[in-house]
């Protein structure tokens, strides 16, 4: 993979601005569903004491 050249600092390309815009493009419902799935996986990790598991 070839890195994309860019100036060392550009206010137009500031990472925080990009991620703010990217997060703003996600609907509240999509974000909620993602967070609930993540919570479910965390609960599963806790219930198996950190052991390996596959699927739900």
PDB file of N, CA, C, O and CB in Angstrom:
ATOM      1  N   UNK A   1       0.851  -1.175   0.000  1.00  0.00           N
ATOM      2  CA  UNK A   1       0.000   0.000   0.000  1.00  0.00           C
ATOM      3  C   UNK A   1       0.893   1.234   0.000  1.00  0.00           C
ATOM      4  O   UNK A   1       1.833   1.330   0.789  1.00  0.00           O
ATOM      5  CB  UNK A   1      -0.966   0.000   1.223  1.00  0.00           C
ATOM      6  N   UNK A   2       0.598   2.162  -0.875  1.00  0.00           N
ATOM      7  CA  UNK A   2       1.367   3.395  -1.003  1.00  0.00           C
ATOM      8  C   UNK A   2       0.707   4.504  -0.203  1.00  0.00           C
ATOM      9  O   UNK A   2      -0.482   4.771  -0.381  1.00  0.00           O
ATOM     10  CB  UNK A   2       1.504   3.805  -2.478  1.00  0.00           C
ATOM     11  N   UNK A   3       1.473   5.165   0.688  1.00  0.00           N
ATOM     12  CA  UNK A   3       0.885   6.260   1.451  1.00  0.00           C
ATOM     13  C   UNK A   3       0.501   7.426   0.537  1.00  0.00           C
ATOM     14  O   UNK A   3       1.163   7.685  -0.468  1.00  0.00           O
ATOM     15  CB  UNK A   3       1.860   6.735   2.534  1.00  0.00           C
ATOM     16  N   UNK A   4      -0.546   8.104   0.891  1.00  0.00           N
ATOM     17  CA  UNK A   4      -1.007   9.266   0.135  1.00  0.00           C
ATOM     18  C   UNK A   4      -0.279  10.490   0.669  1.00  0.00           C
ATOM     19  O   UNK A   4      -0.364  10.782   1.861  1.00  0.00           O
ATOM     20  CB  UNK A   4      -2.562   9.441   0.240  1.00  0.00           C
ATOM     21  N   UNK A   5       0.436  11.213  -0.189  1.00  0.00           N
ATOM     22  CA  UNK A   5       1.156  12.398   0.290  1.00  0.00           C
ATOM     23  C   UNK A   5       0.185  13.525   0.647  1.00  0.00           C
ATOM     24  O   UNK A   5      -0.819  13.735  -0.034  1.00  0.00           O
ATOM     25  CB  UNK A   5       2.158  12.883  -0.774  1.00  0.00           C
ATOM     26  N   UNK A   6       0.493  14.225   1.695  1.00  0.00           N
ATOM     27  CA  UNK A   6      -0.300  15.385   2.089  1.00  0.00           C
ATOM     28  C   UNK A   6       0.583  16.321   2.893  1.00  0.00           C
ATOM     29  O   UNK A   6       1.612  15.892   3.415  1.00  0.00           O
ATOM     30  CB  UNK A   6      -1.557  14.964   2.907  1.00  0.00           C
ATOM     31  N   UNK A   7       0.212  17.577   3.006  1.00  0.00           N
ATOM     32  CA  UNK A   7       1.033  18.519   3.767  1.00  0.00           C
ATOM     33  C   UNK A   7       1.080  18.116   5.242  1.00  0.00           C
ATOM     34  O   UNK A   7       0.138  17.498   5.739  1.00  0.00           O
ATOM     35  CB  UNK A   7       0.484  19.957   3.621  1.00  0.00           C
ATOM     36  N   UNK A   8       2.160  18.455   5.949  1.00  0.00           N
ATOM     37  CA  UNK A   8       2.281  18.067   7.358  1.00  0.00           C
ATOM     38  C   UNK A   8       1.131  18.552   8.222  1.00  0.00           C
ATOM     39  O   UNK A   8       0.732  17.870   9.166  1.00  0.00           O
ATOM     40  CB  UNK A   8       3.564  18.590   7.916  1.00  0.00           C
ATOM     41  N   UNK A   9       0.602  19.709   7.911  1.00  0.00           N
ATOM     42  CA  UNK A   9      -0.563  20.188   8.648  1.00  0.00           C
ATOM     43  C   UNK A   9      -1.443  20.967   7.688  1.00  0.00           C
ATOM     44  O   UNK A   9      -0.970  21.843   6.965  1.00  0.00           O
ATOM     45  CB  UNK A   9      -0.146  21.071   9.869  1.00  0.00           C
ATOM     46  N   UNK A  10      -2.688  20.648   7.689  1.00  0.00           N
ATOM     47  CA  UNK A  10      -3.646  21.389   6.874  1.00  0.00           C
ATOM     48  C   UNK A  10      -4.947  21.460   7.647  1.00  0.00           C
ATOM     49  O   UNK A  10      -5.535  20.422   7.952  1.00  0.00           O
ATOM     50  CB  UNK A  10      -3.853  20.723   5.470  1.00  0.00           C
ATOM     51  N   UNK A  11      -5.411  22.653   7.970  1.00  0.00           N
ATOM     52  CA  UNK A  11      -6.669  22.770   8.712  1.00  0.00           C
ATOM     53  C   UNK A  11      -7.838  22.113   7.974  1.00  0.00           C
ATOM     54  O   UNK A  11      -8.811  21.696   8.602  1.00  0.00           O
ATOM     55  CB  UNK A  11      -6.986  24.239   8.969  1.00  0.00           C
ATOM     56  N   UNK A  12      -7.744  22.018   6.642  1.00  0.00           N
ATOM     57  CA  UNK A  12      -8.810  21.390   5.869  1.00  0.00           C
ATOM     58  C   UNK A  12      -8.830  19.879   6.027  1.00  0.00           C
ATOM     59  O   UNK A  12      -9.854  19.241   5.784  1.00  0.00           O
ATOM     60  CB  UNK A  12      -8.666  21.742   4.414  1.00  0.00           C
ATOM     61  N   UNK A  13      -7.702  19.303   6.435  1.00  0.00           N
ATOM     62  CA  UNK A  13      -7.602  17.849   6.545  1.00  0.00           C
ATOM     63  C   UNK A  13      -7.386  17.379   7.983  1.00  0.00           C
ATOM     64  O   UNK A  13      -6.959  16.247   8.208  1.00  0.00           O
ATOM     65  CB  UNK A  13      -6.474  17.347   5.674  1.00  0.00           C
ATOM     66  N   UNK A  14      -7.674  18.226   8.935  1.00  0.00           N
ATOM     67  CA  UNK A  14      -7.456  17.867  10.330  1.00  0.00           C
ATOM     68  C   UNK A  14      -8.260  16.613  10.683  1.00  0.00           C
ATOM     69  O   UNK A  14      -9.465  16.573  10.436  1.00  0.00           O
ATOM     70  CB  UNK A  14      -7.844  19.040  11.258  1.00  0.00           C
ATOM     71  N   UNK A  15      -7.614  15.580  11.260  1.00  0.00           N
ATOM     72  CA  UNK A  15      -8.312  14.323  11.581  1.00  0.00           C
ATOM     73  C   UNK A  15      -9.556  14.522  12.431  1.00  0.00           C
ATOM     74  O   UNK A  15     -10.561  13.845  12.212  1.00  0.00           O
ATOM     75  CB  UNK A  15      -7.377  13.389  12.294  1.00  0.00           C
ATOM     76  N   UNK A  16      -9.513  15.430  13.391  1.00  0.00           N
ATOM     77  CA  UNK A  16     -10.684  15.606  14.256  1.00  0.00           C
ATOM     78  C   UNK A  16     -11.887  16.091  13.445  1.00  0.00           C
ATOM     79  O   UNK A  16     -13.022  15.714  13.734  1.00  0.00           O
ATOM     80  CB  UNK A  16     -10.371  16.604  15.394  1.00  0.00           C
ATOM     81  N   UNK A  17     -11.644  16.921  12.438  1.00  0.00           N
ATOM     82  CA  UNK A  17     -12.735  17.384  11.591  1.00  0.00           C
ATOM     83  C   UNK A  17     -13.311  16.240  10.775  1.00  0.00           C
ATOM     84  O   UNK A  17     -14.528  16.113  10.640  1.00  0.00           O
ATOM     85  CB  UNK A  17     -12.259  18.500  10.668  1.00  0.00           C
ATOM     86  N   UNK A  18     -12.425  15.403  10.229  1.00  0.00           N
ATOM     87  CA  UNK A  18     -12.888  14.267   9.433  1.00  0.00           C
ATOM     88  C   UNK A  18     -13.761  13.351  10.274  1.00  0.00           C
ATOM     89  O   UNK A  18     -14.852  12.971   9.848  1.00  0.00           O
ATOM     90  CB  UNK A  18     -11.696  13.484   8.856  1.00  0.00           C
ATOM     91  N   UNK A  19     -13.293  12.991  11.470  1.00  0.00           N
ATOM     92  CA  UNK A  19     -14.042  12.054  12.294  1.00  0.00           C
ATOM     93  C   UNK A  19     -15.342  12.674  12.817  1.00  0.00           C
ATOM     94  O   UNK A  19     -16.341  11.974  12.983  1.00  0.00           O
ATOM     95  CB  UNK A  19     -13.181  11.583  13.460  1.00  0.00           C
ATOM     96  N   UNK A  20     -15.328  13.983  13.075  1.00  0.00           N
ATOM     97  CA  UNK A  20     -16.580  14.654  13.478  1.00  0.00           C
ATOM     98  C   UNK A  20     -17.612  14.527  12.368  1.00  0.00           C
ATOM     99  O   UNK A  20     -18.778  14.230  12.631  1.00  0.00           O
ATOM    100  CB  UNK A  20     -16.330  16.156  13.811  1.00  0.00           C
ATOM    101  N   UNK A  21     -17.182  14.754  11.109  1.00  0.00           N
ATOM    102  CA  UNK A  21     -18.105  14.639   9.977  1.00  0.00           C
ATOM    103  C   UNK A  21     -18.540  13.197   9.780  1.00  0.00           C
ATOM    104  O   UNK A  21     -19.712  12.934   9.506  1.00  0.00           O
ATOM    105  CB  UNK A  21     -17.456  15.172   8.695  1.00  0.00           C
ATOM    106  N   UNK A  22     -17.601  12.253   9.917  1.00  0.00           N
ATOM    107  CA  UNK A  22     -17.929  10.840   9.731  1.00  0.00           C
ATOM    108  C   UNK A  22     -18.940  10.379  10.779  1.00  0.00           C
ATOM    109  O   UNK A  22     -19.890   9.670  10.447  1.00  0.00           O
ATOM    110  CB  UNK A  22     -16.656   9.978   9.803  1.00  0.00           C
ATOM    111  N   UNK A  23     -18.751  10.765  12.020  1.00  0.00           N
ATOM    112  CA  UNK A  23     -19.691  10.388  13.077  1.00  0.00           C
ATOM    113  C   UNK A  23     -21.047  11.050  12.879  1.00  0.00           C
ATOM    114  O   UNK A  23     -22.083  10.460  13.185  1.00  0.00           O
ATOM    115  CB  UNK A  23     -19.128  10.760  14.445  1.00  0.00           C
ATOM    116  N   UNK A  24     -21.039  12.261  12.373  1.00  0.00           N
ATOM    117  CA  UNK A  24     -22.305  12.965  12.139  1.00  0.00           C
ATOM    118  C   UNK A  24     -23.138  12.297  11.050  1.00  0.00           C
ATOM    119  O   UNK A  24     -24.359  12.449  11.013  1.00  0.00           O
ATOM    120  CB  UNK A  24     -22.037  14.416  11.761  1.00  0.00           C
ATOM    121  N   UNK A  25     -22.472  11.558  10.161  1.00  0.00           N
ATOM    122  CA  UNK A  25     -23.196  10.920   9.061  1.00  0.00           C
ATOM    123  C   UNK A  25     -23.897   9.627   9.494  1.00  0.00           C
ATOM    124  O   UNK A  25     -24.699   9.077   8.739  1.00  0.00           O
ATOM    125  CB  UNK A  25     -22.238  10.625   7.915  1.00  0.00           C
ATOM    126  N   UNK A  26     -23.603   9.143  10.698  1.00  0.00           N
ATOM    127  CA  UNK A  26     -24.234   7.920  11.211  1.00  0.00           C
ATOM    128  C   UNK A  26     -25.526   8.302  11.935  1.00  0.00           C
ATOM    129  O   UNK A  26     -25.530   9.180  12.798  1.00  0.00           O
ATOM    130  CB  UNK A  26     -23.264   7.140  12.171  1.00  0.00           C
ATOM    131  N   UNK A  27     -26.606   7.638  11.577  1.00  0.00           N
ATOM    132  CA  UNK A  27     -27.883   7.964  12.229  1.00  0.00           C
ATOM    133  C   UNK A  27     -27.844   7.519  13.694  1.00  0.00           C
ATOM    134  O   UNK A  27     -27.076   6.631  14.065  1.00  0.00           O
ATOM    135  CB  UNK A  27     -29.077   7.283  11.484  1.00  0.00           C
ATOM    136  N   UNK A  28     -28.673   8.144  14.509  1.00  0.00           N
ATOM    137  CA  UNK A  28     -28.726   7.788  15.926  1.00  0.00           C
ATOM    138  C   UNK A  28     -29.142   6.329  16.102  1.00  0.00           C
ATOM    139  O   UNK A  28     -28.639   5.645  16.993  1.00  0.00           O
ATOM    140  CB  UNK A  28     -29.700   8.712  16.677  1.00  0.00           C
ATOM    141  N   UNK A  29     -30.048   5.853  15.266  1.00  0.00           N
ATOM    142  CA  UNK A  29     -30.509   4.473  15.361  1.00  0.00           C
ATOM    143  C   UNK A  29     -29.388   3.494  15.021  1.00  0.00           C
ATOM    144  O   UNK A  29     -29.220   2.487  15.709  1.00  0.00           O
ATOM    145  CB  UNK A  29     -31.705   4.248  14.434  1.00  0.00           C
ATOM    146  N   UNK A  30     -28.611   3.780  13.959  1.00  0.00           N
ATOM    147  CA  UNK A  30     -27.476   2.923  13.597  1.00  0.00           C
ATOM    148  C   UNK A  30     -26.444   2.892  14.716  1.00  0.00           C
ATOM    149  O   UNK A  30     -25.911   1.834  15.051  1.00  0.00           O
ATOM    150  CB  UNK A  30     -26.825   3.410  12.290  1.00  0.00           C
ATOM    151  N   UNK A  31     -26.166   4.056  15.288  1.00  0.00           N
ATOM    152  CA  UNK A  31     -25.197   4.136  16.373  1.00  0.00           C
ATOM    153  C   UNK A  31     -25.671   3.336  17.581  1.00  0.00           C
ATOM    154  O   UNK A  31     -24.888   2.616  18.201  1.00  0.00           O
ATOM    155  CB  UNK A  31     -24.953   5.597  16.767  1.00  0.00           C
ATOM    156  N   UNK A  32     -26.962   3.464  17.915  1.00  0.00           N
ATOM    157  CA  UNK A  32     -27.529   2.734  19.053  1.00  0.00           C
ATOM    158  C   UNK A  32     -27.417   1.227  18.831  1.00  0.00           C
ATOM    159  O   UNK A  32     -27.023   0.493  19.737  1.00  0.00           O
ATOM    160  CB  UNK A  32     -29.005   3.133  19.273  1.00  0.00           C
ATOM    161  N   UNK A  33     -27.767   0.762  17.617  1.00  0.00           N
ATOM    162  CA  UNK A  33     -27.691  -0.669  17.315  1.00  0.00           C
ATOM    163  C   UNK A  33     -26.265  -1.179  17.421  1.00  0.00           C
ATOM    164  O   UNK A  33     -26.026  -2.256  17.968  1.00  0.00           O
ATOM    165  CB  UNK A  33     -28.242  -0.951  15.918  1.00  0.00           C
ATOM    166  N   UNK A  34     -25.322  -0.417  16.906  1.00  0.00           N
ATOM    167  CA  UNK A  34     -23.908  -0.801  16.980  1.00  0.00           C
ATOM    168  C   UNK A  34     -23.462  -0.891  18.442  1.00  0.00           C
ATOM    169  O   UNK A  34     -22.786  -1.843  18.832  1.00  0.00           O
ATOM    170  CB  UNK A  34     -23.021   0.215  16.206  1.00  0.00           C
ATOM    171  N   UNK A  35     -23.841   0.099  19.242  1.00  0.00           N
ATOM    172  CA  UNK A  35     -23.463   0.119  20.653  1.00  0.00           C
ATOM    173  C   UNK A  35     -24.078  -1.064  21.400  1.00  0.00           C
ATOM    174  O   UNK A  35     -23.422  -1.667  22.250  1.00  0.00           O
ATOM    175  CB  UNK A  35     -23.897   1.440  21.306  1.00  0.00           C
ATOM    176  N   UNK A  36     -25.334  -1.402  21.088  1.00  0.00           N
ATOM    177  CA  UNK A  36     -25.985  -2.542  21.741  1.00  0.00           C
ATOM    178  C   UNK A  36     -25.294  -3.858  21.377  1.00  0.00           C
ATOM    179  O   UNK A  36     -25.123  -4.721  22.238  1.00  0.00           O
ATOM    180  CB  UNK A  36     -27.470  -2.604  21.351  1.00  0.00           C
ATOM    181  N   UNK A  37     -24.896  -4.021  20.115  1.00  0.00           N
ATOM    182  CA  UNK A  37     -24.172  -5.237  19.696  1.00  0.00           C
ATOM    183  C   UNK A  37     -22.816  -5.320  20.393  1.00  0.00           C
ATOM    184  O   UNK A  37     -22.393  -6.395  20.821  1.00  0.00           O
ATOM    185  CB  UNK A  37     -23.981  -5.257  18.156  1.00  0.00           C
ATOM    186  N   UNK A  38     -22.138  -4.176  20.502  1.00  0.00           N
ATOM    187  CA  UNK A  38     -20.842  -4.137  21.165  1.00  0.00           C
ATOM    188  C   UNK A  38     -21.002  -4.517  22.634  1.00  0.00           C
ATOM    189  O   UNK A  38     -20.196  -5.277  23.170  1.00  0.00           O
ATOM    190  CB  UNK A  38     -20.200  -2.737  21.029  1.00  0.00           C
ATOM    191  N   UNK A  39     -22.041  -3.990  23.288  1.00  0.00           N
ATOM    192  CA  UNK A  39     -22.324  -4.320  24.684  1.00  0.00           C
ATOM    193  C   UNK A  39     -22.580  -5.819  24.857  1.00  0.00           C
ATOM    194  O   UNK A  39     -22.125  -6.427  25.825  1.00  0.00           O
ATOM    195  CB  UNK A  39     -23.533  -3.517  25.185  1.00  0.00           C
ATOM    196  N   UNK A  40     -23.312  -6.403  23.907  1.00  0.00           N
ATOM    197  CA  UNK A  40     -23.612  -7.836  23.943  1.00  0.00           C
ATOM    198  C   UNK A  40     -22.318  -8.657  23.859  1.00  0.00           C
ATOM    199  O   UNK A  40     -22.150  -9.637  24.584  1.00  0.00           O
ATOM    200  CB  UNK A  40     -24.570  -8.218  22.785  1.00  0.00           C
ATOM    201  N   UNK A  41     -21.406  -8.247  22.968  1.00  0.00           N
ATOM    202  CA  UNK A  41     -20.127  -8.949  22.844  1.00  0.00           C
ATOM    203  C   UNK A  41     -19.288  -8.793  24.112  1.00  0.00           C
ATOM    204  O   UNK A  41     -18.629  -9.741  24.539  1.00  0.00           O
ATOM    205  CB  UNK A  41     -19.346  -8.426  21.629  1.00  0.00           C
ATOM    206  N   UNK A  42     -19.309  -7.608  24.712  1.00  0.00           N
ATOM    207  CA  UNK A  42     -18.567  -7.407  25.962  1.00  0.00           C
ATOM    208  C   UNK A  42     -19.118  -8.302  27.076  1.00  0.00           C
ATOM    209  O   UNK A  42     -18.355  -8.898  27.836  1.00  0.00           O
ATOM    210  CB  UNK A  42     -18.631  -5.926  26.392  1.00  0.00           C
ATOM    211  N   UNK A  43     -20.444  -8.391  27.166  1.00  0.00           N
ATOM    212  CA  UNK A  43     -21.068  -9.269  28.164  1.00  0.00           C
ATOM    213  C   UNK A  43     -20.659 -10.719  27.936  1.00  0.00           C
ATOM    214  O   UNK A  43     -20.408 -11.453  28.892  1.00  0.00           O
ATOM    215  CB  UNK A  43     -22.604  -9.140  28.116  1.00  0.00           C
ATOM    216  N   UNK A  44     -20.591 -11.135  26.667  1.00  0.00           N
ATOM    217  CA  UNK A  44     -20.185 -12.511  26.341  1.00  0.00           C
ATOM    218  C   UNK A  44     -18.734 -12.753  26.778  1.00  0.00           C
ATOM    219  O   UNK A  44     -18.423 -13.805  27.338  1.00  0.00           O
ATOM    220  CB  UNK A  44     -20.343 -12.783  24.813  1.00  0.00           C
ATOM    221  N   UNK A  45     -17.859 -11.793  26.526  1.00  0.00           N
ATOM    222  CA  UNK A  45     -16.456 -11.913  26.956  1.00  0.00           C
ATOM    223  C   UNK A  45     -16.363 -12.087  28.466  1.00  0.00           C
ATOM    224  O   UNK A  45     -15.573 -12.890  28.964  1.00  0.00           O
ATOM    225  CB  UNK A  45     -15.647 -10.674  26.520  1.00  0.00           C
ATOM    226  N   UNK A  46     -17.173 -11.331  29.181  1.00  0.00           N
ATOM    227  CA  UNK A  46     -17.176 -11.422  30.645  1.00  0.00           C
ATOM    228  C   UNK A  46     -17.700 -12.785  31.094  1.00  0.00           C
ATOM    229  O   UNK A  46     -17.143 -13.404  32.001  1.00  0.00           O
ATOM    230  CB  UNK A  46     -18.034 -10.290  31.260  1.00  0.00           C
ATOM    231  N   UNK A  47     -18.778 -13.247  30.452  1.00  0.00           N
ATOM    232  CA  UNK A  47     -19.391 -14.513  30.880  1.00  0.00           C
ATOM    233  C   UNK A  47     -18.491 -15.723  30.637  1.00  0.00           C
ATOM    234  O   UNK A  47     -18.619 -16.730  31.334  1.00  0.00           O
ATOM    235  CB  UNK A  47     -20.707 -14.715  30.158  1.00  0.00           C
ATOM    236  N   UNK A  48     -17.577 -15.643  29.655  1.00  0.00           N
ATOM    237  CA  UNK A  48     -16.663 -16.771  29.398  1.00  0.00           C
ATOM    238  C   UNK A  48     -15.279 -16.492  29.987  1.00  0.00           C
ATOM    239  O   UNK A  48     -14.304 -17.162  29.647  1.00  0.00           O
ATOM    240  CB  UNK A  48     -16.546 -17.043  27.874  1.00  0.00           C
ATOM    241  N   UNK A  49     -15.205 -15.514  30.858  1.00  0.00           N
ATOM    242  CA  UNK A  49     -13.962 -15.145  31.554  1.00  0.00           C
ATOM    243  C   UNK A  49     -12.800 -14.872  30.602  1.00  0.00           C
ATOM    244  O   UNK A  49     -11.654 -15.224  30.883  1.00  0.00           O
ATOM    245  CB  UNK A  49     -13.569 -16.244  32.518  1.00  0.00           C
ATOM    246  N   UNK A  50     -13.114 -14.242  29.475  1.00  0.00           N
ATOM    247  CA  UNK A  50     -12.074 -13.863  28.520  1.00  0.00           C
ATOM    248  C   UNK A  50     -11.611 -14.985  27.620  1.00  0.00           C
ATOM    249  O   UNK A  50     -10.709 -14.780  26.808  1.00  0.00           O
ATOM    250  CB  UNK A  50     -10.911 -13.329  29.246  1.00  0.00           C
ATOM    251  N   UNK A  51     -12.200 -16.172  27.734  1.00  0.00           N
ATOM    252  CA  UNK A  51     -11.812 -17.291  26.869  1.00  0.00           C
ATOM    253  C   UNK A  51     -12.294 -17.034  25.442  1.00  0.00           C
ATOM    254  O   UNK A  51     -13.174 -16.206  25.206  1.00  0.00           O
ATOM    255  CB  UNK A  51     -12.390 -18.630  27.406  1.00  0.00           C
ATOM    256  N   UNK A  52     -11.704 -17.757  24.507  1.00  0.00           N
ATOM    257  CA  UNK A  52     -12.083 -17.622  23.103  1.00  0.00           C
ATOM    258  C   UNK A  52     -13.484 -18.165  22.867  1.00  0.00           C
ATOM    259  O   UNK A  52     -13.862 -19.186  23.442  1.00  0.00           O
ATOM    260  CB  UNK A  52     -11.078 -18.347  22.203  1.00  0.00           C
ATOM    261  N   UNK A  53     -14.249 -17.494  22.031  1.00  0.00           N
ATOM    262  CA  UNK A  53     -15.561 -17.984  21.611  1.00  0.00           C
ATOM    263  C   UNK A  53     -15.842 -17.521  20.196  1.00  0.00           C
ATOM    264  O   UNK A  53     -15.246 -16.548  19.733  1.00  0.00           O
ATOM    265  CB  UNK A  53     -16.672 -17.500  22.572  1.00  0.00           C
ATOM    266  N   UNK A  54     -16.736 -18.200  19.507  1.00  0.00           N
ATOM    267  CA  UNK A  54     -17.110 -17.824  18.148  1.00  0.00           C
ATOM    268  C   UNK A  54     -18.585 -17.473  18.110  1.00  0.00           C
ATOM    269  O   UNK A  54     -19.394 -18.067  18.823  1.00  0.00           O
ATOM    270  CB  UNK A  54     -16.795 -18.961  17.151  1.00  0.00           C
ATOM    271  N   UNK A  55     -18.932 -16.503  17.274  1.00  0.00           N
ATOM    272  CA  UNK A  55     -20.336 -16.142  17.075  1.00  0.00           C
ATOM    273  C   UNK A  55     -20.966 -15.507  18.299  1.00  0.00           C
ATOM    274  O   UNK A  55     -20.293 -15.059  19.227  1.00  0.00           O
ATOM    275  CB  UNK A  55     -21.123 -17.354  16.686  1.00  0.00           C
ATOM    276  N   UNK A  56     -22.303 -15.492  18.257  1.00  0.00           N
ATOM    277  CA  UNK A  56     -23.063 -14.892  19.352  1.00  0.00           C
ATOM    278  C   UNK A  56     -23.192 -15.886  20.446  1.00  0.00           C
ATOM    279  O   UNK A  56     -23.799 -15.595  21.476  1.00  0.00           O
ATOM    280  CB  UNK A  56     -24.442 -14.418  18.898  1.00  0.00           C
TER     281      UNK A  56
END
